[in-house]
Amino acid sequence: MRKGPPQPSDAVDRITLTSSAHEMRDPFDIGDALSTLAQTGEPLTVYPHGRDLALARIDRVDMERKRFALDLVGDAVLAEGRAVFVAALGGSAKLQFELDADWAIVSGQPHLVELPFPSSCMVLNRRAEQRLDIPVGMEYGARFTMLGKVFEMPLYDFSRGGIALRATPEQAYELYLGKKLEGVQLDLGPTLRITADLEVRLLRPFRTFLLGQQVQVGCRISNIAMQMRQTLDRAVTKVQRRK
């Protein structure tokens, strides 16, 4: 469900230079991230150079022209020039980019301005627990049923507090931020399986050389039995010792 107009409390701080953010430069990935923000209505905090911040939402994205329309909140007016844009991606990541472009007002819609895709974005993933990469040669995956359909996805990484799945764009289309996944079977190696309820907190598109376009699905463990929790803790400790 798309969120309503942003409120002042929705403002997001900028990513600091000392953070462990990574850079995203692929135009397709950037377009996918902007499209996700348009679909969810997640607020964009705009920091114009030398002016007070403003709040906006992405109204729509034109992948072919590599441009997007920005819906300004209230009476906000942005002067031409440099500005930094920051948005939250779910509850566990930030997206930030900078533009120094003309603000083209959309004809017939004075509250909308059109801008080009940024050449790069900074993405900051935030987790309370250390993320562990999947051991080479080991089978780690997830299996769950949603609306009568069975989903199977390999794990991207995992921690005591959550996991990240690697999905195809078709699989990710069935998911959204905040989606609850109940009774997910997690295979952590050839002989270890646990069951937990998950909540989708991040959808991040990326591209690989062999598999092409993929989507990282970050999930928080929202419910897990005590025995399963102890089993997960042992699996995490085992991988940490290998490192």
C-alpha positions as CSV (number, residue, x, y, z in Angstrom):
1,M,0.0,0.0,0.0
2,R,1.3,3.4,-0.9
3,K,2.0,5.8,2.0
4,G,0.2,9.1,2.3
5,P,1.9,12.6,2.0
6,P,5.0,12.8,4.2
7,Q,5.0,14.7,7.5
8,P,7.9,16.7,9.0
9,S,8.7,13.8,11.3
10,D,9.5,11.7,8.2
11,A,12.7,13.7,7.4
12,V,15.8,11.4,7.1
13,D,19.3,12.4,7.9
14,R,22.0,12.3,5.3
15,I,24.5,9.5,5.0
16,T,27.8,10.5,6.6
17,L,31.1,10.2,4.8
18,T,32.4,7.9,7.6
19,S,29.6,5.3,7.1
20,S,30.1,2.0,5.3
21,A,27.8,2.8,2.4
22,H,28.3,1.3,-1.0
23,E,27.9,2.9,-4.4
24,M,25.3,1.9,-7.0
25,R,26.0,3.1,-10.6
26,D,23.9,0.8,-12.9
27,P,21.1,3.0,-14.4
28,F,18.8,0.0,-14.4
29,D,19.4,-0.6,-10.7
30,I,18.9,3.1,-9.9
31,G,15.7,3.1,-11.9
32,D,14.4,0.1,-10.0
33,A,15.2,1.7,-6.6
34,L,13.4,4.9,-7.6
35,S,10.5,2.8,-8.9
36,T,10.3,1.1,-5.5
37,L,10.1,4.5,-3.8
38,A,7.4,5.6,-6.2
39,Q,5.3,2.4,-5.5
40,T,5.6,2.6,-1.7
41,G,5.3,6.4,-1.5
42,E,8.3,6.5,0.8
43,P,9.2,10.2,1.6
44,L,12.3,11.8,0.0
45,T,14.1,14.4,2.1
46,V,15.6,17.0,-0.1
47,Y,18.5,19.1,1.1
48,P,19.0,22.1,-1.4
49,H,22.3,23.8,-1.2
50,G,22.1,26.7,1.3
51,R,18.4,26.2,2.0
52,D,16.1,24.5,4.4
53,L,15.2,20.9,3.7
54,A,12.0,20.0,1.9
55,L,9.9,16.8,1.7
56,A,8.7,15.1,-1.4
57,R,7.6,11.8,-3.0
58,I,8.4,10.3,-6.3
59,D,5.3,10.4,-8.4
60,R,6.4,8.2,-11.3
61,V,9.5,6.9,-13.1
62,D,10.2,6.8,-16.8
63,M,12.8,4.0,-17.3
64,E,13.2,4.7,-21.1
65,R,13.9,8.4,-20.7
66,K,15.8,7.8,-17.4
67,R,13.8,10.6,-15.7
68,F,11.5,10.8,-12.7
69,A,8.8,13.1,-11.5
70,L,9.0,14.6,-8.0
71,D,5.9,15.5,-6.1
72,L,6.6,18.4,-3.7
73,V,4.8,18.6,-0.4
74,G,2.6,21.6,0.3
75,D,4.0,24.9,-0.9
76,A,7.6,23.8,-1.2
77,V,9.5,25.4,-4.0
78,L,13.0,24.3,-5.0
79,A,15.4,26.6,-6.7
80,E,17.6,25.3,-9.6
81,G,21.0,23.9,-8.5
82,R,22.5,21.2,-6.4
83,A,20.5,19.2,-3.9
84,V,20.9,16.0,-2.0
85,F,18.1,13.5,-1.8
86,V,17.7,10.9,1.0
87,A,15.1,8.2,1.5
88,A,14.7,5.2,3.8
89,L,14.4,1.8,2.2
90,G,12.3,-0.2,4.6
91,G,13.6,-0.1,8.1
92,S,17.1,-1.2,7.5
93,A,18.7,0.9,4.7
94,K,19.1,4.4,3.2
95,L,19.4,5.6,-0.3
96,Q,21.1,8.9,-1.1
97,F,22.0,10.7,-4.3
98,E,22.9,14.2,-5.5
99,L,21.6,16.2,-8.5
100,D,22.7,19.5,-10.0
101,A,20.1,19.9,-12.7
102,D,17.4,22.2,-13.9
103,W,14.0,21.7,-12.2
104,A,11.6,21.2,-15.1
105,I,8.0,21.8,-14.0
106,V,5.6,19.2,-15.5
107,S,3.1,20.8,-17.9
108,G,-0.3,21.1,-16.3
109,Q,1.0,19.8,-12.9
110,P,2.8,22.7,-11.2
111,H,3.4,20.6,-8.0
112,L,5.5,18.1,-10.0
113,V,9.1,18.7,-11.2
114,E,10.9,16.3,-13.6
115,L,14.6,15.3,-13.0
116,P,17.1,13.0,-14.6
117,F,18.3,9.8,-13.0
118,P,21.4,10.4,-10.8
119,S,24.6,9.0,-12.2
120,S,25.2,7.1,-8.9
121,C,23.5,6.5,-5.5
122,M,24.9,5.7,-2.1
123,V,23.2,2.7,-0.3
124,L,23.7,2.2,3.4
125,N,22.5,-1.1,4.9
126,R,22.0,-1.0,8.6
127,R,21.7,-4.2,10.8
128,A,22.0,-4.6,14.5
129,E,23.8,-7.9,14.0
130,Q,26.9,-8.6,11.9
131,R,26.0,-10.1,8.5
132,L,27.7,-13.4,7.6
133,D,28.3,-14.4,4.0
134,I,27.2,-17.8,3.0
135,P,30.1,-20.3,3.1
136,V,31.5,-21.3,-0.3
137,G,30.1,-24.6,-1.5
138,M,27.3,-24.8,1.1
139,E,23.6,-24.9,0.4
140,Y,21.8,-22.2,2.3
141,G,18.2,-21.4,1.2
142,A,14.6,-20.6,2.2
143,R,11.3,-22.2,1.4
144,F,7.9,-20.8,2.1
145,T,4.3,-20.8,0.8
146,M,2.4,-17.7,0.0
147,L,-1.2,-17.6,-1.4
148,G,-0.9,-21.3,-2.3
149,K,2.4,-20.8,-4.2
150,V,5.7,-22.3,-3.1
151,F,8.8,-20.0,-3.2
152,E,12.4,-21.2,-3.0
153,M,15.2,-18.7,-2.8
154,P,18.9,-19.0,-1.9
155,L,20.2,-17.0,1.0
156,Y,22.3,-13.9,0.3
157,D,23.6,-13.6,3.9
158,F,22.3,-14.1,7.4
159,S,22.7,-13.1,11.0
160,R,21.1,-13.7,14.4
161,G,18.5,-11.0,13.8
162,G,17.6,-11.6,10.2
163,I,18.5,-13.0,6.7
164,A,18.8,-11.7,3.2
165,L,17.4,-13.7,0.3
166,R,18.4,-13.6,-3.4
167,A,15.2,-13.5,-5.5
168,T,14.4,-13.1,-9.2
169,P,12.5,-10.0,-10.2
170,E,9.5,-12.2,-10.8
171,Q,9.7,-13.6,-7.2
172,A,10.3,-10.1,-5.7
173,Y,7.2,-8.8,-7.5
174,E,5.1,-10.9,-5.1
175,L,6.8,-9.1,-2.1
176,Y,6.6,-5.7,-0.5
177,L,8.1,-3.8,2.4
178,G,6.4,-5.0,5.6
179,K,5.1,-8.3,4.1
180,K,4.9,-11.1,6.7
181,L,6.2,-14.5,5.7
182,E,5.1,-17.2,8.1
183,G,6.6,-20.6,8.7
184,V,9.7,-20.0,6.5
185,Q,12.0,-23.1,6.4
186,L,15.6,-22.0,6.4
187,D,18.3,-24.5,5.4
188,L,21.6,-23.5,6.9
189,G,23.8,-26.2,5.4
190,P,23.1,-29.8,4.4
191,T,21.8,-31.0,7.8
192,L,20.5,-27.9,9.7
193,R,17.0,-26.6,9.2
194,I,15.0,-24.1,11.3
195,T,11.6,-22.5,11.0
196,A,10.9,-18.8,11.6
197,D,8.5,-16.0,10.7
198,L,10.0,-13.2,8.7
199,E,9.1,-9.6,7.9
200,V,10.4,-8.0,4.6
201,R,12.4,-4.9,5.5
202,L,14.5,-4.2,2.3
203,L,14.1,-4.8,-1.5
204,R,17.4,-3.9,-3.3
205,P,17.9,-4.7,-7.0
206,F,21.3,-5.7,-8.2
207,R,22.9,-7.4,-11.2
208,T,25.2,-10.4,-11.4
209,F,27.3,-11.5,-14.4
210,L,25.9,-15.1,-14.4
211,L,22.3,-14.6,-13.2
212,G,21.6,-11.1,-14.5
213,Q,19.1,-9.0,-12.6
214,Q,18.4,-10.1,-9.1
215,V,16.8,-8.6,-6.0
216,Q,18.1,-8.7,-2.4
217,V,15.2,-9.3,0.0
218,G,16.3,-8.3,3.5
219,C,14.1,-9.8,6.2
220,R,13.9,-9.4,10.0
221,I,13.2,-12.5,12.1
222,S,9.9,-11.5,13.7
223,N,9.0,-14.8,15.5
224,I,11.1,-17.9,16.3
225,A,10.8,-20.7,18.9
226,M,13.4,-20.8,21.6
227,Q,14.8,-24.1,20.4
228,M,15.1,-22.7,16.9
229,R,16.8,-19.6,18.2
230,Q,19.4,-21.6,19.9
231,T,20.0,-23.6,16.7
232,L,20.4,-20.4,14.7
233,D,22.8,-19.0,17.3
234,R,24.9,-22.2,16.9
235,A,24.9,-21.8,13.1
236,V,26.1,-18.2,13.4
237,T,28.8,-19.1,15.9
238,K,30.0,-21.9,13.6
239,V,30.4,-19.6,10.6
240,Q,32.1,-16.9,12.7
241,R,34.7,-19.5,13.9
242,R,35.4,-20.5,10.2
243,K,36.3,-16.8,9.5
